[in-house]
Amino acid sequence: MTSNAVNMVVANWTEKRYWQRWPTAMLQDKQIVDSLPVTWKLAWDPDEVGEGEQWFADELNTGGWLSVETDRAWEKQPVGEAWRAAHNGKDYDGLAWYRTEFTLPAELAGKRVWLAFGAVDEGATVWVNGELAGAHPFVEPDDWTTPFLMDIKPMARFDAPNTVTVLVEDRSGAGGVWRPVLVVAGR
């Protein structure tokens, strides 16, 4: 006998965990303008010196940074596998920096602009063009799965490329920017 029963608790958890879903209220009255690239630059910061050395600075040379993608945790990528191989099979837990560039259309200059992060495991501090945009701290147990908005209008450039830098704090389990990042505009 075949059963068509579905465990709704498991189905709901799976949908939230694995599928790209954005809370309707978060995007209400907003327009999705673009997605940021999936491939970013990454720098491990095991000594926690990046903030003091201003790794978020607009003109920072990232030539020695590694390549990482924002569609899954760093442990599930070559960069995480390389860390594990070099550190006796131990995954990286600590601070890491993500960085990419993006452009904004000139017609957005008069509107509010946000970056919508699908999820960061565990906490995130975000800079745009070297200026602090805000933080999404890991406070509640599910914060690593929670989408969030960062208002970037005060520091956004509409006539030149923008740089976004994310300091990720991961103290256990998987880590990193693991869901898409969107550019969103509104009133």
C-alpha positions, 0 to 999 in steps of 0.5 A: 500500500502506498501512502501519500501522507506528508509530515508538514513539520518536516516539509515546512522545515525543508522548504525554509532550509533549502529553497530560496524563499523571501518573506513577503513582508520584507519585500512588500512595496519593494522592487528586486532590481538585481542579484549580486554575483554568486562568486565573491572573494573570501579571507579567513580571519582566525586572528581576528585582525581584519576589523582593526586592519580595515579589511572593509576599506573601499580601496583594499587590495584583495589579490590574495583573497580566495574564491567563494560562492554565496549559494552554500556554506564555505565548508561545502566548497573547495575553499572549506575543503582546503582549510580542512585539509590544512588543519587536520580535518577541522572545519573553520569556525571564526571570523571570515570576510566576504567581498564583491562589487556591484553597480547600481542603475542611475535611475535608482539615485532618488530611491531607497536602496537595500541589500537583501541577504537570504541568510548568513551563518551565523552573524554578519556585519556589512560595509558598503564602499568602506562605510558601515551599513549595519549588522545582523547579529546571531541572537536567536537560534534560527538567525543563521537562516533569517533573511535581512535587509541592509539600507545602503542608500547613504553610502551607495554610488550610482556613478561608479561600482560599489563594494560590499564587504561582509564580516561573517562570525561563525562559531560552530557548524556551517558558516558563511553567506549561503543564500543569494544577496539581492539589490532591492529598491523602494520608496 
